[in-house]
């Protein structure tokens, strides 16, 4: 299964914006872990 590049960029940009983590750290996250962080940030932002 391939993971859409646009979706990956969106997740990484979202987390980089909020956490200020370097790109290599964000790309090293497992997909499920990255999505969990995205969901948590969204909840913190009221979304």
Number of C-alpha atoms within 10 A of each C-alpha: 3 4 8 8 9 9 10 16 12 12 20 22 16 16 20 15 10 10 12 11 13 11 12 9 10 20 14 10 13 10 13 9 12 18 16 12 16 18 14 13 16 12 10 9 8 7 8
